[in-house]
Every structure is written in structure tokens, then in C-alpha cells.
Amino acid sequence: VASFFFIGLMSMMIPLCHVFGGLIAVCLFMGLFDGCFICIMAPIAFELVGAQNVSQAIGFLLGFMSIPMTVGPPIAGLLRDHLGTYDVAFYLAGVPPLIGGAILCFIPWVHERQKLKER
């Protein structure tokens, strides 16, 4: 959950980097938190679908992740053509991870409520 928040924040901080060292720092943190997300993807898939279907689940996850990665750059270019800057594209790229992290924060709460209802 924290990695999603930080990926979103780091995406939004890229336009604020006016010094090359700042950009390097943001990219390092972004890579670190993205690595955290990628590392937990396989254990979560294993827990959700079991050992027999884990490779297929990871394949589906990576397939779904490829859609925004394919569509995002042309949309960013379109925004740059209309607005003259990539800043808005970076700010918008940070919104989905922030929303995803916020949604993931509610999962333990929903899980506890379901346990209480079952009792």
C-alpha cells in the first residue's frame, strides 16, 4: 500500500525537479517502491489463486499492467502538444497509484467487517 502512495507521489514530483540531482533522487525512490510492488505481486497471486494457477495469474496481471503503459505515452504526448508541457501528464500519472493505494487501505477494514458478519 505504501509503495503505491510513494509511486504516485514520486510521479507527481518529477515536474518539480529543476536540478538533475533531484530528478535522480526521485527516480531512485520511484524504482525502489516499484520494486517493492513487483516483489509482492507473486506472493499475492499465489495466495489468491493457489500454486497451480499462479503463473497464469501473474501473466494476467502483467498483461493488464501493459495496457496503461502502452496507452499512457501517446496520451502524455497529446497533452504536451495541447498544453506545451509534460507537467500535467506527470501529475495525472500520479493519480491512479494514489487512488489504488487509498482503496487498498480499506481492504483490511472490509475484511474485518466480513469476519464479524460471519460470526
Biopython code that builds the backbone (N, CA, C, O; Angstrom):
import numpy as np
from Bio.PDB.StructureBuilder import StructureBuilder

atoms = [
    (1, "VAL", "N", (0.833, -1.188, 0.000)),
    (1, "VAL", "CA", (0.000, 0.000, 0.000)),
    (1, "VAL", "C", (0.880, 1.254, 0.000)),
    (1, "VAL", "O", (0.649, 2.187, -0.769)),
    (2, "ALA", "N", (1.872, 1.260, 0.858)),
    (2, "ALA", "CA", (2.749, 2.435, 0.934)),
    (2, "ALA", "C", (3.510, 2.634, -0.373)),
    (2, "ALA", "O", (3.772, 3.765, -0.784)),
    (3, "SER", "N", (3.863, 1.524, -1.022)),
    (3, "SER", "CA", (4.606, 1.664, -2.281)),
    (3, "SER", "C", (3.752, 2.352, -3.339)),
    (3, "SER", "O", (4.270, 3.144, -4.127)),
    (4, "PHE", "N", (2.438, 2.060, -3.371)),
    (4, "PHE", "CA", (1.560, 2.737, -4.328)),
    (4, "PHE", "C", (1.527, 4.236, -4.066)),
    (4, "PHE", "O", (1.648, 5.035, -4.995)),
    (5, "PHE", "N", (1.363, 4.617, -2.801)),
    (5, "PHE", "CA", (1.332, 6.040, -2.472)),
    (5, "PHE", "C", (2.613, 6.732, -2.925)),
    (5, "PHE", "O", (2.568, 7.805, -3.528)),
    (6, "PHE", "N", (3.747, 6.117, -2.633)),
    (6, "PHE", "CA", (5.012, 6.754, -2.970)),
    (6, "PHE", "C", (5.274, 6.774, -4.469)),
    (6, "PHE", "O", (5.884, 7.717, -4.972)),
    (7, "ILE", "N", (4.826, 5.756, -5.189)),
    (7, "ILE", "CA", (4.961, 5.787, -6.648)),
    (7, "ILE", "C", (4.162, 6.959, -7.212)),
    (7, "ILE", "O", (4.643, 7.685, -8.083)),
    (8, "GLY", "N", (2.936, 7.140, -6.711)),
    (8, "GLY", "CA", (2.113, 8.267, -7.154)),
    (8, "GLY", "C", (2.737, 9.607, -6.806)),
    (8, "GLY", "O", (2.768, 10.520, -7.631)),
    (9, "LEU", "N", (3.234, 9.720, -5.583)),
    (9, "LEU", "CA", (3.863, 10.978, -5.173)),
    (9, "LEU", "C", (5.125, 11.263, -5.977)),
    (9, "LEU", "O", (5.364, 12.403, -6.377)),
    (10, "MET", "N", (5.925, 10.245, -6.211)),
    (10, "MET", "CA", (7.154, 10.449, -6.988)),
    (10, "MET", "C", (6.838, 10.851, -8.427)),
    (10, "MET", "O", (7.547, 11.673, -9.008)),
    (11, "SER", "N", (5.781, 10.279, -9.006)),
    (11, "SER", "CA", (5.376, 10.687, -10.359)),
    (11, "SER", "C", (5.001, 12.159, -10.390)),
    (11, "SER", "O", (5.338, 12.879, -11.330)),
    (12, "MET", "N", (4.303, 12.595, -9.358)),
    (12, "MET", "CA", (3.873, 13.984, -9.305)),
    (12, "MET", "C", (5.024, 14.938, -8.996)),
    (12, "MET", "O", (4.925, 16.135, -9.268)),
    (13, "MET", "N", (6.101, 14.426, -8.437)),
    (13, "MET", "CA", (7.236, 15.285, -8.095)),
    (13, "MET", "C", (8.201, 15.496, -9.257)),
    (13, "MET", "O", (9.045, 16.390, -9.195)),
    (14, "ILE", "N", (8.096, 14.700, -10.303)),
    (14, "ILE", "CA", (9.026, 14.833, -11.430)),
    (14, "ILE", "C", (9.004, 16.242, -12.030)),
    (14, "ILE", "O", (10.076, 16.790, -12.289)),
    (15, "PRO", "N", (7.838, 16.855, -12.264)),
    (15, "PRO", "CA", (7.868, 18.218, -12.825)),
    (15, "PRO", "C", (8.460, 19.256, -11.873)),
    (15, "PRO", "O", (8.856, 20.339, -12.304)),
    (16, "LEU", "N", (8.520, 18.933, -10.594)),
    (16, "LEU", "CA", (9.049, 19.878, -9.617)),
    (16, "LEU", "C", (10.568, 19.827, -9.515)),
    (16, "LEU", "O", (11.171, 20.657, -8.836)),
    (17, "CYS", "N", (11.184, 18.869, -10.178)),
    (17, "CYS", "CA", (12.648, 18.720, -10.139)),
    (17, "CYS", "C", (13.282, 19.661, -11.159)),
    (17, "CYS", "O", (13.168, 19.462, -12.368)),
    (18, "HIS", "N", (13.944, 20.675, -10.650)),
    (18, "HIS", "CA", (14.609, 21.630, -11.531)),
    (18, "HIS", "C", (16.117, 21.415, -11.559)),
    (18, "HIS", "O", (16.833, 22.092, -12.296)),
    (19, "VAL", "N", (16.597, 20.468, -10.752)),
    (19, "VAL", "CA", (18.017, 20.129, -10.685)),
    (19, "VAL", "C", (18.141, 18.653, -11.029)),
    (19, "VAL", "O", (17.314, 17.844, -10.609)),
    (20, "PHE", "N", (19.168, 18.301, -11.789)),
    (20, "PHE", "CA", (19.336, 16.917, -12.226)),
    (20, "PHE", "C", (19.466, 15.959, -11.039)),
    (20, "PHE", "O", (18.968, 14.836, -11.106)),
    (21, "GLY", "N", (20.111, 16.372, -9.978)),
    (21, "GLY", "CA", (20.240, 15.532, -8.786)),
    (21, "GLY", "C", (18.894, 15.212, -8.159)),
    (21, "GLY", "O", (18.683, 14.109, -7.656)),
    (22, "GLY", "N", (17.986, 16.175, -8.189)),
    (22, "GLY", "CA", (16.635, 15.938, -7.675)),
    (22, "GLY", "C", (15.897, 14.910, -8.504)),
    (22, "GLY", "O", (15.187, 14.059, -7.969)),
    (23, "LEU", "N", (16.067, 14.990, -9.822)),
    (23, "LEU", "CA", (15.434, 14.018, -10.710)),
    (23, "LEU", "C", (15.991, 12.617, -10.462)),
    (23, "LEU", "O", (15.245, 11.638, -10.475)),
    (24, "ILE", "N", (17.294, 12.526, -10.239)),
    (24, "ILE", "CA", (17.898, 11.227, -9.936)),
    (24, "ILE", "C", (17.325, 10.667, -8.636)),
    (24, "ILE", "O", (17.005, 9.481, -8.564)),
    (25, "ALA", "N", (17.194, 11.502, -7.616)),
    (25, "ALA", "CA", (16.648, 11.050, -6.336)),
    (25, "ALA", "C", (15.214, 10.559, -6.496)),
    (25, "ALA", "O", (14.858, 9.505, -5.970)),
    (26, "VAL", "N", (14.396, 11.309, -7.213)),
    (26, "VAL", "CA", (13.005, 10.905, -7.430)),
    (26, "VAL", "C", (12.952, 9.580, -8.177)),
    (26, "VAL", "O", (12.173, 8.695, -7.821)),
    (27, "CYS", "N", (13.769, 9.441, -9.202)),
    (27, "CYS", "CA", (13.770, 8.192, -9.979)),
    (27, "CYS", "C", (14.258, 7.012, -9.151)),
    (27, "CYS", "O", (13.739, 5.905, -9.294)),
    (28, "LEU", "N", (15.247, 7.228, -8.286)),
    (28, "LEU", "CA", (15.718, 6.148, -7.415)),
    (28, "LEU", "C", (14.623, 5.690, -6.456)),
    (28, "LEU", "O", (14.402, 4.491, -6.283)),
    (29, "PHE", "N", (13.943, 6.646, -5.836)),
    (29, "PHE", "CA", (12.854, 6.283, -4.928)),
    (29, "PHE", "C", (11.707, 5.612, -5.678)),
    (29, "PHE", "O", (11.106, 4.657, -5.187)),
    (30, "MET", "N", (11.416, 6.117, -6.855)),
    (30, "MET", "CA", (10.347, 5.523, -7.656)),
    (30, "MET", "C", (10.695, 4.080, -8.026)),
    (30, "MET", "O", (9.835, 3.201, -7.968)),
    (31, "GLY", "N", (11.935, 3.836, -8.402)),
    (31, "GLY", "CA", (12.367, 2.480, -8.713)),
    (31, "GLY", "C", (12.331, 1.573, -7.501)),
    (31, "GLY", "O", (11.951, 0.408, -7.608)),
    (32, "LEU", "N", (12.722, 2.094, -6.352)),
    (32, "LEU", "CA", (12.687, 1.315, -5.116)),
    (32, "LEU", "C", (11.265, 0.878, -4.780)),
    (32, "LEU", "O", (11.026, -0.294, -4.488)),
    (33, "PHE", "N", (10.329, 1.809, -4.820)),
    (33, "PHE", "CA", (8.953, 1.479, -4.464)),
    (33, "PHE", "C", (8.275, 0.636, -5.533)),
    (33, "PHE", "O", (7.417, -0.186, -5.212)),
    (34, "ASP", "N", (8.641, 0.822, -6.793)),
    (34, "ASP", "CA", (8.108, -0.037, -7.845)),
    (34, "ASP", "C", (8.630, -1.461, -7.665)),
    (34, "ASP", "O", (7.898, -2.425, -7.886)),
    (35, "GLY", "N", (9.878, -1.591, -7.270)),
    (35, "GLY", "CA", (10.430, -2.913, -6.986)),
    (35, "GLY", "C", (9.710, -3.597, -5.839)),
    (35, "GLY", "O", (9.497, -4.809, -5.871)),
    (36, "CYS", "N", (9.334, -2.824, -4.821)),
    (36, "CYS", "CA", (8.557, -3.391, -3.706)),
    (36, "CYS", "C", (7.227, -3.932, -4.207)),
    (36, "CYS", "O", (6.797, -5.010, -3.797)),
    (37, "PHE", "N", (6.583, -3.195, -5.083)),
    (37, "PHE", "CA", (5.298, -3.635, -5.632)),
    (37, "PHE", "C", (5.465, -4.906, -6.455)),
    (37, "PHE", "O", (4.681, -5.844, -6.310)),
    (38, "ILE", "N", (6.469, -4.947, -7.308)),
    (38, "ILE", "CA", (6.689, -6.112, -8.165)),
    (38, "ILE", "C", (7.028, -7.342, -7.322)),
    (38, "ILE", "O", (6.599, -8.450, -7.643)),
    (39, "CYS", "N", (7.793, -7.154, -6.251)),
    (39, "CYS", "CA", (8.181, -8.283, -5.392)),
    (39, "CYS", "C", (6.996, -8.916, -4.679)),
    (39, "CYS", "O", (6.991, -10.128, -4.459)),
    (40, "ILE", "N", (6.003, -8.134, -4.318)),
    (40, "ILE", "CA", (4.861, -8.719, -3.598)),
    (40, "ILE", "C", (3.780, -9.240, -4.538)),
    (40, "ILE", "O", (2.819, -9.866, -4.090)),
    (41, "MET", "N", (3.928, -8.988, -5.831)),
    (41, "MET", "CA", (2.905, -9.431, -6.783)),
    (41, "MET", "C", (2.791, -10.953, -6.814)),
    (41, "MET", "O", (1.676, -11.475, -6.788)),
    (42, "ALA", "N", (3.897, -11.675, -6.868)),
    (42, "ALA", "CA", (3.855, -13.136, -6.950)),
    (42, "ALA", "C", (3.287, -13.779, -5.684)),
    (42, "ALA", "O", (2.436, -14.661, -5.799)),
    (43, "PRO", "N", (3.716, -13.381, -4.482)),
    (43, "PRO", "CA", (3.108, -13.995, -3.293)),
    (43, "PRO", "C", (1.610, -13.730, -3.166)),
    (43, "PRO", "O", (0.860, -14.593, -2.710)),
    (44, "ILE", "N", (1.181, -12.549, -3.567)),
    (44, "ILE", "CA", (-0.249, -12.251, -3.502)),
    (44, "ILE", "C", (-1.009, -13.102, -4.506)),
    (44, "ILE", "O", (-2.070, -13.639, -4.187)),
    (45, "ALA", "N", (-0.479, -13.228, -5.713)),
    (45, "ALA", "CA", (-1.123, -14.086, -6.716)),
    (45, "ALA", "C", (-1.162, -15.529, -6.236)),
    (45, "ALA", "O", (-2.162, -16.219, -6.433)),
    (46, "PHE", "N", (-0.090, -15.990, -5.611)),
    (46, "PHE", "CA", (-0.042, -17.356, -5.075)),
    (46, "PHE", "C", (-1.124, -17.563, -4.024)),
    (46, "PHE", "O", (-1.795, -18.595, -4.007)),
    (47, "GLU", "N", (-1.289, -16.575, -3.148)),
    (47, "GLU", "CA", (-2.291, -16.680, -2.086)),
    (47, "GLU", "C", (-3.714, -16.654, -2.642)),
    (47, "GLU", "O", (-4.599, -17.335, -2.124)),
    (48, "LEU", "N", (-3.929, -15.873, -3.687)),
    (48, "LEU", "CA", (-5.280, -15.732, -4.231)),
    (48, "LEU", "C", (-5.715, -16.921, -5.075)),
    (48, "LEU", "O", (-6.860, -17.359, -4.968)),
    (49, "VAL", "N", (-4.824, -17.457, -5.914)),
    (49, "VAL", "CA", (-5.242, -18.491, -6.870)),
    (49, "VAL", "C", (-4.599, -19.847, -6.630)),
    (49, "VAL", "O", (-4.976, -20.820, -7.284)),
    (50, "GLY", "N", (-3.648, -19.943, -5.719)),
    (50, "GLY", "CA", (-3.004, -21.218, -5.443)),
    (50, "GLY", "C", (-1.809, -21.469, -6.340)),
    (50, "GLY", "O", (-1.561, -20.749, -7.307)),
    (51, "ALA", "N", (-1.075, -22.518, -5.986)),
    (51, "ALA", "CA", (0.182, -22.815, -6.675)),
    (51, "ALA", "C", (-0.032, -23.220, -8.125)),
    (51, "ALA", "O", (0.806, -22.939, -8.982)),
    (52, "GLN", "N", (-1.147, -23.878, -8.400)),
    (52, "GLN", "CA", (-1.369, -24.396, -9.744)),
    (52, "GLN", "C", (-1.598, -23.291, -10.777)),
    (52, "GLN", "O", (-1.203, -23.437, -11.934)),
    (53, "ASN", "N", (-2.222, -22.206, -10.377)),
    (53, "ASN", "CA", (-2.593, -21.150, -11.322)),
    (53, "ASN", "C", (-1.787, -19.866, -11.162)),
    (53, "ASN", "O", (-2.128, -18.849, -11.766)),
    (54, "VAL", "N", (-0.722, -19.893, -10.357)),
    (54, "VAL", "CA", (-0.003, -18.655, -10.069)),
    (54, "VAL", "C", (0.662, -18.066, -11.312)),
    (54, "VAL", "O", (0.676, -16.846, -11.478)),
    (55, "SER", "N", (1.206, -18.899, -12.179)),
    (55, "SER", "CA", (1.864, -18.345, -13.369)),
    (55, "SER", "C", (0.858, -17.674, -14.296)),
    (55, "SER", "O", (1.152, -16.638, -14.892)),
    (56, "GLN", "N", (-0.320, -18.258, -14.417)),
    (56, "GLN", "CA", (-1.355, -17.645, -15.247)),
    (56, "GLN", "C", (-1.841, -16.332, -14.625)),
    (56, "GLN", "O", (-2.092, -15.364, -15.343)),
    (57, "ALA", "N", (-1.973, -16.295, -13.309)),
    (57, "ALA", "CA", (-2.410, -15.069, -12.635)),
    (57, "ALA", "C", (-1.391, -13.948, -12.820)),
    (57, "ALA", "O", (-1.765, -12.804, -13.077)),
    (58, "ILE", "N", (-0.105, -14.272, -12.689)),
    (58, "ILE", "CA", (0.930, -13.254, -12.886)),
    (58, "ILE", "C", (0.922, -12.773, -14.334)),
    (58, "ILE", "O", (1.115, -11.586, -14.598)),
    (59, "GLY", "N", (0.701, -13.682, -15.260)),
    (59, "GLY", "CA", (0.601, -13.290, -16.665)),
    (59, "GLY", "C", (-0.546, -12.330, -16.915)),
    (59, "GLY", "O", (-0.395, -11.348, -17.641)),
    (60, "PHE", "N", (-1.706, -12.615, -16.309)),
    (60, "PHE", "CA", (-2.843, -11.703, -16.447)),
    (60, "PHE", "C", (-2.530, -10.344, -15.827)),
    (60, "PHE", "O", (-2.851, -9.308, -16.410)),
    (61, "LEU", "N", (-1.904, -10.342, -14.645)),
    (61, "LEU", "CA", (-1.552, -9.077, -14.003)),
    (61, "LEU", "C", (-0.618, -8.250, -14.880)),
    (61, "LEU", "O", (-0.830, -7.052, -15.070)),
    (62, "LEU", "N", (0.411, -8.894, -15.410)),
    (62, "LEU", "CA", (1.347, -8.169, -16.274)),
    (62, "LEU", "C", (0.671, -7.715, -17.566)),
    (62, "LEU", "O", (0.984, -6.646, -18.089)),
    (63, "GLY", "N", (-0.249, -8.523, -18.077)),
    (63, "GLY", "CA", (-0.999, -8.123, -19.268)),
    (63, "GLY", "C", (-1.856, -6.897, -19.012)),
    (63, "GLY", "O", (-1.906, -5.984, -19.836)),
    (64, "PHE", "N", (-2.535, -6.876, -17.860)),
    (64, "PHE", "CA", (-3.346, -5.708, -17.527)),
    (64, "PHE", "C", (-2.475, -4.488, -17.258)),
    (64, "PHE", "O", (-2.869, -3.364, -17.569)),
    (65, "MET", "N", (-1.293, -4.699, -16.682)),
    (65, "MET", "CA", (-0.388, -3.579, -16.425)),
    (65, "MET", "C", (0.168, -2.999, -17.719)),
    (65, "MET", "O", (0.553, -1.830, -17.759)),
    (66, "SER", "N", (0.215, -3.800, -18.770)),
    (66, "SER", "CA", (0.779, -3.308, -20.031)),
    (66, "SER", "C", (-0.154, -2.336, -20.751)),
    (66, "SER", "O", (0.302, -1.540, -21.572)),
    (67, "ILE", "N", (-1.437, -2.390, -20.458)),
    (67, "ILE", "CA", (-2.394, -1.514, -21.148)),
    (67, "ILE", "C", (-2.103, -0.039, -20.858)),
    (67, "ILE", "O", (-1.914, 0.728, -21.801)),
    (68, "PRO", "N", (-2.061, 0.389, -19.587)),
    (68, "PRO", "CA", (-1.749, 1.808, -19.367)),
    (68, "PRO", "C", (-0.329, 2.182, -19.777)),
    (68, "PRO", "O", (-0.067, 3.328, -20.144)),
    (69, "MET", "N", (0.590, 1.213, -19.714)),
    (69, "MET", "CA", (1.960, 1.519, -20.134)),
    (69, "MET", "C", (2.051, 1.733, -21.640)),
    (69, "MET", "O", (2.936, 2.444, -22.116)),
    (70, "THR", "N", (1.146, 1.124, -22.384)),
    (70, "THR", "CA", (1.122, 1.291, -23.833)),
    (70, "THR", "C", (0.353, 2.544, -24.233)),
    (70, "THR", "O", (0.759, 3.255, -25.152)),
    (71, "VAL", "N", (-0.737, 2.813, -23.559)),
    (71, "VAL", "CA", (-1.610, 3.931, -23.917)),
    (71, "VAL", "C", (-1.124, 5.251, -23.308)),
    (71, "VAL", "O", (-1.363, 6.315, -23.879)),
    (72, "GLY", "N", (-0.453, 5.193, -22.168)),
    (72, "GLY", "CA", (-0.045, 6.400, -21.452)),
    (72, "GLY", "C", (0.871, 7.338, -22.215)),
    (72, "GLY", "O", (0.583, 8.534, -22.275)),
    (73, "PRO", "N", (1.962, 6.858, -22.801)),
    (73, "PRO", "CA", (2.863, 7.786, -23.503)),
    (73, "PRO", "C", (2.224, 8.552, -24.659)),
    (73, "PRO", "O", (2.488, 9.747, -24.791)),
    (74, "PRO", "N", (1.390, 7.924, -25.511)),
    (74, "PRO", "CA", (0.742, 8.748, -26.541)),
    (74, "PRO", "C", (-0.209, 9.797, -25.959)),
    (74, "PRO", "O", (-0.331, 10.898, -26.497)),
    (75, "ILE", "N", (-0.875, 9.452, -24.864)),
    (75, "ILE", "CA", (-1.758, 10.434, -24.222)),
    (75, "ILE", "C", (-0.923, 11.569, -23.637)),
    (75, "ILE", "O", (-1.307, 12.735, -23.732)),
    (76, "ALA", "N", (0.222, 11.233, -23.028)),
    (76, "ALA", "CA", (1.114, 12.272, -22.499)),
    (76, "ALA", "C", (1.608, 13.179, -23.623)),
    (76, "ALA", "O", (1.699, 14.393, -23.444)),
    (77, "GLY", "N", (1.925, 12.602, -24.773)),
    (77, "GLY", "CA", (2.342, 13.405, -25.923)),
    (77, "GLY", "C", (1.233, 14.308, -26.419)),
    (77, "GLY", "O", (1.482, 15.453, -26.796)),
    (78, "LEU", "N", (0.012, 13.803, -26.421)),
    (78, "LEU", "CA", (-1.138, 14.618, -26.824)),
    (78, "LEU", "C", (-1.337, 15.783, -25.859)),
    (78, "LEU", "O", (-1.587, 16.910, -26.287)),
    (79, "LEU", "N", (-1.226, 15.514, -24.562)),
    (79, "LEU", "CA", (-1.335, 16.593, -23.580)),
    (79, "LEU", "C", (-0.224, 17.625, -23.770)),
    (79, "LEU", "O", (-0.459, 18.826, -23.643)),
    (80, "ARG", "N", (0.973, 17.160, -24.072)),
    (80, "ARG", "CA", (2.092, 18.074, -24.293)),
    (80, "ARG", "C", (1.860, 18.931, -25.532)),
    (80, "ARG", "O", (2.180, 20.119, -25.543)),
    (81, "ASP", "N", (1.300, 18.317, -26.580)),
    (81, "ASP", "CA", (1.004, 19.081, -27.795)),
    (81, "ASP", "C", (-0.016, 20.177, -27.524)),
    (81, "ASP", "O", (0.103, 21.282, -28.054)),
    (82, "HIS", "N", (-1.016, 19.880, -26.705)),
    (82, "HIS", "CA", (-2.073, 20.864, -26.442)),
    (82, "HIS", "C", (-1.687, 21.888, -25.378)),
    (82, "HIS", "O", (-2.074, 23.053, -25.467)),
    (83, "LEU", "N", (-0.922, 21.454, -24.368)),
    (83, "LEU", "CA", (-0.622, 22.342, -23.248)),
    (83, "LEU", "C", (0.789, 22.921, -23.285)),
    (83, "LEU", "O", (1.084, 23.884, -22.578)),
    (84, "GLY", "N", (1.656, 22.343, -24.101)),
    (84, "GLY", "CA", (3.014, 22.849, -24.209)),
    (84, "GLY", "C", (3.960, 22.373, -23.120)),
    (84, "GLY", "O", (5.107, 22.815, -23.076)),
    (85, "THR", "N", (3.516, 21.487, -22.241)),
    (85, "THR", "CA", (4.353, 20.979, -21.155)),
    (85, "THR", "C", (3.899, 19.574, -20.770)),
    (85, "THR", "O", (2.739, 19.206, -20.954)),
    (86, "TYR", "N", (4.830, 18.809, -20.239)),
    (86, "TYR", "CA", (4.505, 17.459, -19.770)),
    (86, "TYR", "C", (4.043, 17.443, -18.314)),
    (86, "TYR", "O", (3.702, 16.380, -17.794)),
    (87, "ASP", "N", (4.025, 18.579, -17.659)),
    (87, "ASP", "CA", (3.713, 18.622, -16.230)),
    (87, "ASP", "C", (2.381, 17.964, -15.901)),
    (87, "ASP", "O", (2.299, 17.159, -14.973)),
    (88, "VAL", "N", (1.347, 18.297, -16.646)),
    (88, "VAL", "CA", (0.014, 17.742, -16.381)),
    (88, "VAL", "C", (0.027, 16.227, -16.546)),
    (88, "VAL", "O", (-0.632, 15.517, -15.786)),
    (89, "ALA", "N", (0.765, 15.730, -17.523)),
    (89, "ALA", "CA", (0.840, 14.282, -17.735)),
    (89, "ALA", "C", (1.449, 13.590, -16.519)),
    (89, "ALA", "O", (0.972, 12.531, -16.112)),
    (90, "PHE", "N", (2.493, 14.171, -15.936)),
    (90, "PHE", "CA", (3.100, 13.568, -14.750)),
    (90, "PHE", "C", (2.171, 13.655, -13.547)),
    (90, "PHE", "O", (2.102, 12.721, -12.748)),
    (91, "TYR", "N", (1.457, 14.769, -13.412)),
    (91, "TYR", "CA", (0.507, 14.881, -12.303)),
    (91, "TYR", "C", (-0.617, 13.858, -12.453)),
    (91, "TYR", "O", (-1.016, 13.217, -11.480)),
    (92, "LEU", "N", (-1.122, 13.710, -13.672)),
    (92, "LEU", "CA", (-2.187, 12.734, -13.904)),
    (92, "LEU", "C", (-1.686, 11.300, -13.740)),
    (92, "LEU", "O", (-2.443, 10.429, -13.310)),
    (93, "ALA", "N", (-0.431, 11.046, -14.075)),
    (93, "ALA", "CA", (0.128, 9.701, -13.912)),
    (93, "ALA", "C", (0.238, 9.319, -12.439)),
    (93, "ALA", "O", (0.249, 8.133, -12.112)),
    (94, "GLY", "N", (0.318, 10.289, -11.561)),
    (94, "GLY", "CA", (0.399, 10.002, -10.134)),
    (94, "GLY", "C", (-0.931, 9.730, -9.477)),
    (94, "GLY", "O", (-0.971, 9.187, -8.373)),
    (95, "VAL", "N", (-2.025, 10.094, -10.129)),
    (95, "VAL", "CA", (-3.345, 9.935, -9.516)),
    (95, "VAL", "C", (-3.760, 8.466, -9.364)),
    (95, "VAL", "O", (-4.178, 8.088, -8.270)),
    (96, "PRO", "N", (-3.670, 7.618, -10.393)),
    (96, "PRO", "CA", (-4.113, 6.221, -10.212)),
    (96, "PRO", "C", (-3.392, 5.463, -9.098)),
    (96, "PRO", "O", (-4.057, 4.747, -8.348)),
    (97, "PRO", "N", (-2.057, 5.580, -8.946)),
    (97, "PRO", "CA", (-1.450, 4.888, -7.806)),
    (97, "PRO", "C", (-1.933, 5.412, -6.456)),
    (97, "PRO", "O", (-2.083, 4.642, -5.507)),
    (98, "LEU", "N", (-2.177, 6.714, -6.367)),
    (98, "LEU", "CA", (-2.698, 7.257, -5.113)),
    (98, "LEU", "C", (-4.091, 6.714, -4.816)),
    (98, "LEU", "O", (-4.389, 6.347, -3.679)),
    (99, "ILE", "N", (-4.937, 6.663, -5.827)),
    (99, "ILE", "CA", (-6.285, 6.115, -5.643)),
    (99, "ILE", "C", (-6.208, 4.628, -5.317)),
    (99, "ILE", "O", (-6.916, 4.145, -4.434)),
    (100, "GLY", "N", (-5.342, 3.897, -6.034)),
    (100, "GLY", "CA", (-5.180, 2.467, -5.762)),
    (100, "GLY", "C", (-4.697, 2.211, -4.349)),
    (100, "GLY", "O", (-5.185, 1.298, -3.682)),
    (101, "GLY", "N", (-3.744, 3.006, -3.884)),
    (101, "GLY", "CA", (-3.269, 2.866, -2.510)),
    (101, "GLY", "C", (-4.353, 3.170, -1.498)),
    (101, "GLY", "O", (-4.452, 2.500, -0.470)),
    (102, "ALA", "N", (-5.175, 4.185, -1.783)),
    (102, "ALA", "CA", (-6.278, 4.514, -0.876)),
    (102, "ALA", "C", (-7.296, 3.382, -0.820)),
    (102, "ALA", "O", (-7.802, 3.054, 0.253)),
    (103, "ILE", "N", (-7.596, 2.791, -1.960)),
    (103, "ILE", "CA", (-8.544, 1.674, -1.989)),
    (103, "ILE", "C", (-7.976, 0.480, -1.230)),
    (103, "ILE", "O", (-8.700, -0.189, -0.491)),
    (104, "LEU", "N", (-6.685, 0.210, -1.408)),
    (104, "LEU", "CA", (-6.060, -0.911, -0.710)),
    (104, "LEU", "C", (-6.065, -0.723, 0.801)),
    (104, "LEU", "O", (-6.053, -1.704, 1.544)),
    (105, "CYS", "N", (-6.081, 0.517, 1.263)),
    (105, "CYS", "CA", (-6.143, 0.771, 2.701)),
    (105, "CYS", "C", (-7.450, 0.282, 3.313)),
    (105, "CYS", "O", (-7.496, -0.046, 4.499)),
    (106, "PHE", "N", (-8.500, 0.230, 2.521)),
    (106, "PHE", "CA", (-9.797, -0.190, 3.035)),
    (106, "PHE", "C", (-9.970, -1.705, 3.075)),
    (106, "PHE", "O", (-10.908, -2.191, 3.708)),
    (107, "ILE", "N", (-9.104, -2.456, 2.425)),
    (107, "ILE", "CA", (-9.263, -3.909, 2.366)),
    (107, "ILE", "C", (-9.241, -4.550, 3.753)),
    (107, "ILE", "O", (-10.109, -5.378, 4.031)),
    (108, "PRO", "N", (-8.296, -4.215, 4.642)),
    (108, "PRO", "CA", (-8.353, -4.832, 5.979)),
    (108, "PRO", "C", (-9.639, -4.504, 6.726)),
    (108, "PRO", "O", (-10.186, -5.352, 7.430)),
    (109, "TRP", "N", (-10.116, -3.286, 6.575)),
    (109, "TRP", "CA", (-11.354, -2.886, 7.246)),
    (109, "TRP", "C", (-12.534, -3.695, 6.728)),
    (109, "TRP", "O", (-13.344, -4.183, 7.516)),
    (110, "VAL", "N", (-12.640, -3.844, 5.406)),
    (110, "VAL", "CA", (-13.722, -4.634, 4.804)),
    (110, "VAL", "C", (-13.591, -6.095, 5.214)),
    (110, "VAL", "O", (-14.593, -6.753, 5.496)),
    (111, "HIS", "N", (-12.379, -6.599, 5.247)),
    (111, "HIS", "CA", (-12.149, -7.992, 5.641)),
    (111, "HIS", "C", (-12.602, -8.234, 7.077)),
    (111, "HIS", "O", (-13.225, -9.257, 7.361)),
    (112, "GLU", "N", (-12.303, -7.318, 7.976)),
    (112, "GLU", "CA", (-12.740, -7.445, 9.370)),
    (112, "GLU", "C", (-14.255, -7.383, 9.487)),
    (112, "GLU", "O", (-14.846, -8.120, 10.276)),
    (113, "ARG", "N", (-14.882, -6.520, 8.718)),
    (113, "ARG", "CA", (-16.351, -6.436, 8.754)),
    (113, "ARG", "C", (-16.978, -7.732, 8.269)),
    (113, "ARG", "O", (-17.983, -8.181, 8.822)),
    (114, "GLN", "N", (-16.392, -8.339, 7.236)),
    (114, "GLN", "CA", (-16.919, -9.613, 6.745)),
    (114, "GLN", "C", (-16.755, -10.707, 7.787)),
    (114, "GLN", "O", (-17.638, -11.551, 7.941)),
    (115, "LYS", "N", (-15.642, -10.705, 8.504)),
    (115, "LYS", "CA", (-15.441, -11.690, 9.564)),
    (115, "LYS", "C", (-16.477, -11.522, 10.665)),
    (115, "LYS", "O", (-17.010, -12.504, 11.182)),
    (116, "LEU", "N", (-16.761, -10.264, 11.025)),
    (116, "LEU", "CA", (-17.756, -10.011, 12.064)),
    (116, "LEU", "C", (-19.148, -10.446, 11.628)),
    (116, "LEU", "O", (-19.912, -10.960, 12.446)),
    (117, "LYS", "N", (-19.491, -10.254, 10.369)),
    (117, "LYS", "CA", (-20.798, -10.674, 9.860)),
    (117, "LYS", "C", (-20.933, -12.187, 9.847)),
    (117, "LYS", "O", (-22.022, -12.717, 10.067)),
    (118, "GLU", "N", (-19.819, -12.894, 9.588)),
    (118, "GLU", "CA", (-19.861, -14.349, 9.547)),
    (118, "GLU", "C", (-20.057, -14.944, 10.931)),
    (118, "GLU", "O", (-20.584, -16.050, 11.056)),
    (119, "ARG", "N", (-19.647, -14.237, 11.965)),
    (119, "ARG", "CA", (-19.798, -14.734, 13.339)),
    (119, "ARG", "C", (-21.190, -14.550, 13.764)),
    (119, "ARG", "O", (-21.542, -14.899, 14.891)),
]
sb = StructureBuilder()
sb.init_structure("model")
sb.init_model(0)
sb.init_chain("A")
sb.init_seg("    ")
for serial, (resi, resn, name, xyz) in enumerate(atoms, 1):
    if name == "N":
        sb.init_residue(resn, " ", resi, " ")
    sb.init_atom(name, np.array(xyz, "f"), 0.0, 1.0, " ", f" {name:<3s}", serial, name[0])
structure = sb.get_structure()
